[in-house]
Amino acid sequence: MGVTRLKRKDRRNKTVSRVEVQFLKLGRNIELGSRNQMSAKSQIAKNDDILNKLAADAK
């Protein structure tokens, strides 16, 4: 049996849904003490630190 190719729309939906899931996993708030605690080296944590510093300087 041959390998079936996904149609263009289905390939796009597959890619978009995978990216959305990844985005939601990265962006959701992670509770303290959770096994999935976000590392301090992650880009989101670095961005949050920078934004917090800028907000403090603006006050």
Buried (B, 14 or more C-beta within 10 A) or exposed (E): EEEEEEEEEEEEEEEEEEEEEEEEEEEEEBEEEEEEEBEEEEEEEEEEEEEEEEEEEEE
